[in-house]
Each structure stands twice: as C-alpha cells, then as structure tokens.
Amino acid sequence: MEIEKPVTMGYIKVSCSGPGFWNILYISLLNMDFTHRTSVTAFADDLLVLTRGKCALDAEKCANRDLKETEHLARENKVYFNENKSKVLLVTTKTSGDNRTLNISRQ
C-alpha cells in the first residue's frame, strides 16, 4: 500500500531530504554578517543566538539588530520561527543597579 501526502511547509525530519533542507536553510543563516557581539549555533532544528554587551542596553541594541536581519533572511526564504518556543535569557554579573526591562523583539 502506498500513501502520499503533499508537503506544503517545513520538512519531514526523518526524511532523506531533511539534511539537505537543513543545509540550504541554516547555512545561509549561520553565515550571516552578525555584529561582532553575536554568535550563532545550530543543532538539529534549534538555533541559539548569543549576544554579549558591555551593559544590558548594549546587548539589547545588538540583539535587536541581529534579530531583525535574521527575520529578513527568514522572510526572503519563507522560513518561520515558532515564537512560542523562542526564549530570551539575560545573564549578568551585576547584582544591583539598572532594573530596566529589556525589549528584545523581532521588529
């Protein structure tokens, strides 16, 4: 018995073409010209965007710039990120001071 189903979005992770799609989509993303404060790592279908800054505001500005460029590339290639699975984590050595809320967004 043969069953066919058209693929309209994404790719089947266990398919033979899965690694090829990963290479096509992620290689261009990993080779983007991010700010010198940002590094990107990919594993399977997960992506880590790590941005350093001299202060929280500096990191916020760099992260937003790089995320805007990432979204532009994704739109051009009709790739969509699941915003519900996307997380932001602030890591700092400061124990007090600026309690301002960071605004990390895709736009």
C-alpha positions in Angstrom: 0.0 0.0 0.0 1.4 3.4 -0.9 0.4 6.7 0.8 1.3 10.1 -0.5 1.0 13.4 1.3 2.0 16.8 -0.2 4.4 18.8 1.9 3.4 22.4 1.9 5.5 23.8 4.7 8.7 22.7 6.6 10.2 19.3 6.0 10.0 15.8 7.4 12.8 15.5 10.0 13.4 11.8 9.3 13.3 12.1 5.5 16.3 11.6 3.3 16.0 15.2 2.1 15.9 16.6 5.7 19.7 17.2 6.0 19.7 18.9 2.5 16.9 21.2 3.6 18.8 21.9 6.8 21.9 22.8 4.9 20.1 25.1 2.4 18.2 27.0 5.1 20.6 27.1 8.0 24.0 27.5 6.3 22.9 31.0 5.0 21.7 31.9 8.4 24.9 30.7 10.1 27.0 32.7 7.6 25.2 36.0 8.1 27.2 39.1 9.0 26.1 39.5 12.6 27.6 42.2 14.9 30.9 41.2 16.5 28.9 40.7 19.8 26.7 38.0 18.4 27.4 34.3 17.8 25.0 31.7 16.4 24.9 28.0 17.0 22.6 25.5 15.4 21.7 21.9 16.5 19.1 19.8 14.7 16.2 22.3 14.2 17.2 24.5 17.2 19.0 27.8 17.0 20.9 29.7 19.7 21.7 33.4 19.2 24.0 34.6 21.8 24.7 38.4 22.1 27.2 39.9 24.5 27.2 43.5 25.6 29.1 46.0 27.8 25.8 46.6 29.5 22.2 45.4 29.2 21.3 48.3 26.8 24.3 47.5 24.5 23.3 43.8 24.4 19.7 44.8 23.7 20.6 47.0 20.8 22.9 44.4 19.2 20.4 41.6 19.7 17.6 43.5 18.1 19.7 44.5 15.1 20.8 40.9 14.6 17.3 39.5 15.1 15.9 42.0 12.5 18.5 40.8 10.0 17.6 37.1 10.8 13.9 37.8 10.3 14.7 39.5 7.0 16.6 36.4 5.8 13.9 34.1 7.0 11.1 36.1 5.2 13.1 36.0 2.0 13.3 32.2 2.2 9.8 31.7 3.6 11.1 30.3 6.8 9.1 30.8 10.0 10.2 30.6 13.6 7.9 29.4 16.3 7.6 32.5 18.6 6.0 30.4 21.4 9.2 28.3 21.6 11.6 31.3 21.4 13.1 32.4 24.7 15.3 35.2 26.0 17.6 34.9 28.9 19.6 37.7 30.5 22.8 36.6 32.2 24.7 39.3 34.1 27.3 39.6 36.9 25.6 42.7 38.3 23.7 42.1 41.5 22.0 45.5 41.6 21.6 48.7 39.6 19.5 49.0 36.5 16.3 47.1 36.8 15.0 48.3 33.5 13.1 45.7 31.4 14.9 44.7 28.2 12.9 44.9 24.9 14.2 42.2 22.7 11.9 41.9 19.7 11.9 40.8 16.1 11.0 44.2 14.7 
